[in-house]
Amino acid sequence: MFVRGLKRKCFDGEEDIEGTLAGIKAIPSYNLQRQSLLDMSLVKLQLCHMLVEPNLCRSVLIANTVRQIQEEMTQDGTWQMINTQSTGQASLDCLVSTDILCRSSREQAEGKHVPGYSTFNKDFEGDQAQDSLETMSTASSVQAPRNLQNNVWEMENPQENKGNFQKSLDQIFETLENKSPNSVEDLFSEVDNSYYDLDTMLTGMMSNTKMGHCDGLETFTSPTTATSSSNCKSDLNELDHIVEILVES
Amino acid sequence: PADIISTVEFNHTGELLATGDKGGRVVIFQREPESKNEPYNQGEYNVYSTFQSHEPEFDYLKSLEIEEKINKIKWLPQQNAAHSLLSTNDKTIKLWKITERDKRPEGYNLKDEEGKLKDLSTVTSLQVPVLKPMDLMVEVTPRRIFANGHTYHVNSISVNSDCETYMSADDLRINLWHLAITDRSFNIVDIKPANMEDLTEVITASEFHPHHCNLFVYSSSKGSLRLCDMRASALCDKHSKLFEEPEDPSNRSFFSEIISSVSDVKFSHSGRYMLTRDYLTVKVWDLNMETKPVETYQVHDYLRSKLCSLYENDCIFDKFECAWNGSDSVIMTGAYNNFFRMFDRNTKRDVTLEASRESSKPRAILKPRRVCVGGKRRKDDISVDSLDFTKKILHTAWHPTENIIAIAATNNLYIFQDKVNSEMH
């Protein structure tokens, strides 16, 4: 299995074998965590309080974090589908477990082995070429809401992905600048509808997808969860509507 | 809950203490004068006045609510019998005048006790109205309203030492106002990029120098401080001094920038130093040294490994304030679990105390607390995982001269006094 470059800032290339092996084990976990941090950040940016202007400082800091992750992912070239490694049910309760991302880059470079962060459904093991239909249907289980978001982003073309990030960030700042009731609609209207395969529509899997997406949002222990998930559902209803129009035409 | 305290501020003598809350209300406490007759009652703070400073508003242009929450209160130096303070929400700053009335005139010739005109035929002699004592009445009136100065949310106000001007800072701009003029303000800092998409840094706090009326400092979300001189140019976009500590490359993570964001900046009383608070530390900066702080104190370094979770639940964006004591020898800041920390700059000793009903019976001595991070655990220690992150002490204030501190814990205000000038342990 081809080993992708691990970002090592403080080390030169000469590593002992044990360190490298431990490093290999740490790579997928780091990428998964980084991906979920990215997803979390994008969700945070898009979940605006509709009534009150969002906190600009917070939005800027989150957007900068997203840019950082994006830059690093570009450097690493990690746009391919990450193979699973299930080392058991890792707790999503980050307060208890140790987070790789919170460690300094020095610690990561030392290749500490940490408990895997298993976010992928077993069904995904080793299959890079799954189309979006299967992705969504198997990811619809309530237990693994993050799978959907991870896979949805991963399945795309890397160039498109980068473009989408930039688009999202730009939209978000425009939204913050010209806050209007249509803002969230605008954000969602630019979502790449190629996710939503025709097959998906016709076999009625859309309801599962919606469910997964919203549950994913609800797992975040944000104080705004109550209002945000209802916003999300209404926005996804609108997305639904848009897609229906596309299908009909 | 509208009574969550959002700001706390002593006036220049320490006689008055003002608090602002999320519901737009201001409550002023007054210190009881010390008297030898009642030694136990001396120096206690009691409610002096309560008034509604700001009301919720609606911005029709943007279809957005404007919160009435009081972000900051700053007292003006007292120039006559009245007290004045500035209070601000996200958009509008108001100047309030607080006056006392404890006498009223009685014995008018033309009016009776209720104020009705007397029948002139009943008036047979002239009398001179006399001032008679009455129950103390505290009157608060809005004297100025400084509106429409800010597009973004106001985070700081600061009164200039000239006592004529003050500044207000929002996320991207800082304005200079004259206290008597409400329809004009001067923009002195503007960091808004031409393209909002290029925005990567915002203003987080600002303050005038306590003695030099031309100097002020503002902090940013990237952890830098800029000292500006208003004599240099009308628009102070170019700083006179930039205070920034280079990042420690070994400690770098995706959260490095967020935790470096400065949430509060305060000049020392001497004017020689600045105190800043970022997510995990408080730092003392010498105005003569821009390259790094002269002192750094860890507030709750045990949170460094929990940053991912704190990012998830938004706690990482909490803005803690910091404060100097009167002699600039001790600094204080809040933390989670209703803990607050004090650092003695001379002895380098620090203490963690808790503001809670259980541990604060009147005249009880506060017991130092300890957070244990694994390893040996003493009897009353709290483990990191059992800290309550919803109980945060964001707002604290220190009396200008004495060892009296005001701590806001959600919707409760605690006032602690140090009767004996004992050392911290």
Contacts between the chains, C-beta under 8 A, distances in Angstrom:
chain1	res1	chain2	res2	distance
A	9	B	249	6.4
A	9	B	252	7.3
A	10	B	249	6.9
A	10	B	250	6.5
A	33	B	308	7.6
A	34	B	254	7.6
A	37	B	254	6.3
A	37	B	308	7.1
A	37	B	311	7.7
A	40	B	311	7.5
A	40	B	312	6.2
A	44	B	314	7.9
A	51	B	64	6.8
A	51	B	65	4.9
A	52	B	64	6.3
A	52	B	65	5.1
A	52	B	67	6.1
A	53	B	62	7.3
A	53	B	64	5.1
A	53	B	90	7.8
A	53	B	153	7.1
A	55	B	153	7.4
A	55	B	317	7.4
A	56	B	152	6.0
A	56	B	153	6.8
A	56	B	171	4.4
A	56	B	172	7.7
A	56	B	202	5.8
A	57	B	171	6.1
A	57	B	202	4.9
A	57	B	204	6.3
A	57	B	221	5.4
A	57	B	261	7.2
A	57	B	317	7.5
A	58	B	314	7.7
A	58	B	317	4.8
A	60	B	199	6.0
A	60	B	200	6.5
A	60	B	201	7.0
A	60	B	202	5.4
A	60	B	221	6.1
A	61	B	221	5.9
A	61	B	257	6.7
A	61	B	258	4.9
A	61	B	261	6.3
A	61	B	317	7.0
A	63	B	200	7.8
A	64	B	200	5.7
A	64	B	257	5.7
A	65	B	254	5.7
A	65	B	255	7.5
A	65	B	257	7.2
A	65	B	258	6.8
A	68	B	254	5.8
A	68	B	257	7.6
A	69	B	254	6.4
A	94	B	306	7.4
A	94	B	308	5.2
A	94	B	309	3.7
A	94	B	312	6.4
A	95	B	306	6.1
A	95	B	309	4.5
A	95	B	385	6.3
A	96	B	385	6.5
A	98	B	305	6.3
A	99	B	305	7.0
A	99	B	306	7.5
A	99	B	307	7.4
A	99	B	308	3.9
A	99	B	309	7.1
A	101	B	253	6.2
A	101	B	254	5.8
A	101	B	255	7.6
A	101	B	307	7.7
A	101	B	308	5.2
A	102	B	253	6.1
A	102	B	255	7.0
A	102	B	304	6.8
A	102	B	305	5.1
A	102	B	306	6.7
A	102	B	307	4.5
A	102	B	308	5.0
A	103	B	253	6.9
A	103	B	305	7.3
A	104	B	250	5.5
A	104	B	251	4.8
A	104	B	252	6.4
A	104	B	253	6.3
A	105	B	249	7.5
A	105	B	250	7.2
A	105	B	252	5.3
A	105	B	253	7.2
A	106	B	250	4.5
A	106	B	251	7.9
A	169	B	197	7.1
A	170	B	197	4.8
A	173	B	196	4.7
A	173	B	197	4.9
A	173	B	199	6.2
A	174	B	196	6.7
A	174	B	197	7.2
A	176	B	196	7.2
A	177	B	196	4.5
A	179	B	62	5.1
A	179	B	63	7.5
A	179	B	64	5.9
A	180	B	62	7.3
A	180	B	63	6.6
A	181	B	63	5.4
A	220	B	312	6.2
A	220	B	313	7.9
A	221	B	312	6.3
A	221	B	313	4.6
A	222	B	312	7.7
A	222	B	313	6.5
A	222	B	314	5.8
A	223	B	313	7.9
A	223	B	314	6.8
